[in-house]
Amino acid sequence: MSSIQEETYKTIGKNIKKLRLKSGISQEKLSDILNVNSKFIGHVERFERFISLKKLIEIAEYFNVPVKIFFE
């Protein structure tokens, strides 16, 4: 994996965590909303797993934010 890819996934994970905490939602709750394993969000936030664009869009829709905020 290139350093650009690594940095992108790290940025996405950090921004998911930031948005989730700001909204007061647990990792488990967000995992339930996305219908994924209860530990999935934690793995994404710690850069241990990669999130699909489909799931990223679902998160953006849930929080009513544009997808681009996860990349900033």
C-alpha positions as CSV (number, residue, x, y, z in Angstrom):
1,M,0.0,0.0,0.0
2,S,1.3,3.4,-0.9
3,S,1.9,6.1,1.7
4,I,-0.9,8.2,0.0
5,Q,-3.3,5.3,0.5
6,E,-2.2,4.8,4.1
7,E,-2.6,8.5,4.9
8,T,-6.1,8.6,3.2
9,Y,-7.4,5.7,5.3
10,K,-5.9,7.1,8.5
11,T,-7.6,10.5,7.8
12,I,-10.9,8.7,7.1
13,G,-10.6,6.8,10.4
14,K,-9.8,9.9,12.4
15,N,-12.6,11.8,10.9
16,I,-15.2,9.1,11.5
17,K,-14.1,9.0,15.1
18,K,-14.2,12.7,15.4
19,L,-17.8,12.9,14.0
20,R,-18.9,9.9,16.0
21,L,-17.7,11.3,19.3
22,K,-19.0,14.8,18.5
23,S,-22.4,13.1,18.0
24,G,-22.2,11.0,21.2
25,I,-22.5,7.7,19.4
26,S,-20.6,4.6,20.5
27,Q,-18.7,2.4,18.1
28,E,-21.1,-0.4,18.8
29,K,-24.1,1.8,18.0
30,L,-22.6,3.0,14.7
31,S,-21.7,-0.6,13.8
32,D,-25.4,-1.6,14.5
33,I,-26.6,1.2,12.2
34,L,-24.3,0.0,9.4
35,N,-25.1,-3.6,10.1
36,V,-21.5,-4.6,10.5
37,N,-19.6,-6.5,13.2
38,S,-19.6,-4.7,16.5
39,K,-15.8,-4.1,16.4
40,F,-15.7,-2.9,12.8
41,I,-15.8,0.8,13.5
42,G,-13.0,0.5,16.1
43,H,-10.9,-1.3,13.5
44,V,-11.5,1.4,10.9
45,E,-10.8,4.2,13.4
46,R,-7.5,2.5,14.4
47,F,-6.5,1.8,10.7
48,E,-6.7,-1.9,11.2
49,R,-9.4,-2.5,8.5
50,F,-10.4,-0.5,5.5
51,I,-13.9,0.9,5.0
52,S,-15.7,0.6,1.7
53,L,-17.1,3.6,-0.1
54,K,-20.6,2.2,0.3
55,K,-20.2,2.2,4.1
56,L,-18.6,5.6,4.1
57,I,-21.6,6.9,2.2
58,E,-24.0,5.3,4.7
59,I,-22.1,7.0,7.6
60,A,-22.4,10.3,5.8
61,E,-26.1,9.8,5.2
62,Y,-26.7,8.9,8.8
63,F,-24.9,12.0,10.1
64,N,-26.3,14.1,7.2
65,V,-22.8,15.3,6.1
66,P,-21.1,15.3,2.8
67,V,-18.7,12.4,2.2
68,K,-15.9,14.7,1.4
69,I,-15.5,15.7,5.1
70,F,-14.0,12.2,5.8
71,F,-11.1,13.1,3.4
72,E,-10.3,16.6,4.9
